[in-house]
């Protein structure tokens, strides 16, 4: 490989690694705490007597359970986004003793085939991906609701013995989360059957919304005054409060190191092993990374049948971050040459959680025994409208095209489409990129 290209790629990697981070006034992982506290603590400060402190335990519950779950979902969604294949698109056959380029099909996009680059070959490129993170377990983020309960002031383990305990607060986050991932990558053929690679993501994450809190005031009807409200008049209370929040961060994400070995074989079916290590270089406090090492080990099988190449990837993904389950990964798909230099790639990508209940928001229901002068009734309160899932496994369809105007240069366009409702998902995740073979 030309020494000029070696130096250019090395300098580019050093430049990206030294880029500064840009964040808003507060760290992104504090965003939800500030929203919940603004309603459940500071918002009730004008409530009469001791009533202003009765939702502090609810605020603590949000800080200790709900906020870490939401933070983990966003950070893991960004840091675990799949990188494009290590396949060059143009591979080389050494069976004759001389490298001969093979260009029937240009390879998959987010899957792997068993092909390697070839001795001393280098592929370098750049991908850009946009994530909208529209839904959590099928619930649109701008419709999520969480319900918070009054403190058990009678300390008997049941709510409703005191009329104040029947007041509850609904909080709607009206959340909007977007992320852009710009990844510089390079893969080098150490030998004819062993490749090493690096991917350096540069990430921007934006979190914003206009949250609303609504007090469902039982005390207003039962006692003639609202004991929990956002104004200064319990007889004419303000029971609805809004707050706008916005935070963003830009910086280096979790760096990826990749190692791929193709097993020697005379069979038409090729096999390989791939190791993908994500190094915690991204700031986890700003959702640019998880703060922990993760390792993905894949077995790869593929067979070239003329212009058609089916492939399978099966592996284990160790996710080192808290609240992030290890996964079994399964990818099935193919790439098909349409015309010379143009390939269509399609894959089903499944990631199946091995641990249950890693992410718990405000699950289940609560029972309140409302007591008034005329009646005693029982209410069952859904703590959230987000479904309770035992596991947040995901299944996506990856559909895209590779276009190679020459043997050295290649473009790609791809989209990921969710096929079910597990986890935090984008309706569509587009990726554009290019690569150069040296």
Beta strands, then each sheet from edge to edge (+ up, - down):
strand 1: 22-23
strand 2: 91-93
strand 3: 100-102
strand 4: 122-131
strand 5: 135-136
strand 6: 139-140
strand 7: 145-149
strand 8: 168-172
strand 9: 175-191
strand 10: 194-216
strand 11: 240-252
strand 12: 255-262
strand 13: 269-279
strand 14: 294-305
strand 15: 308-319
strand 16: 327-339
strand 17: 342-353
strand 18: 365-371
strand 19: 376-382
strand 20: 394-403
strand 21: 409-418
strand 22: 424-425
strand 23: 428-437
sheet 1: 1+ 11- 10+ 8- 7+
sheet 2: 1+ 11- 10+ 9- 4+ 23- 21+ 20- 17+ 16- 15+ 14- 13+ 12-
sheet 3: 2+ 3-
sheet 4: 6+ 5- 22+
sheet 5: 18+ 19-
end
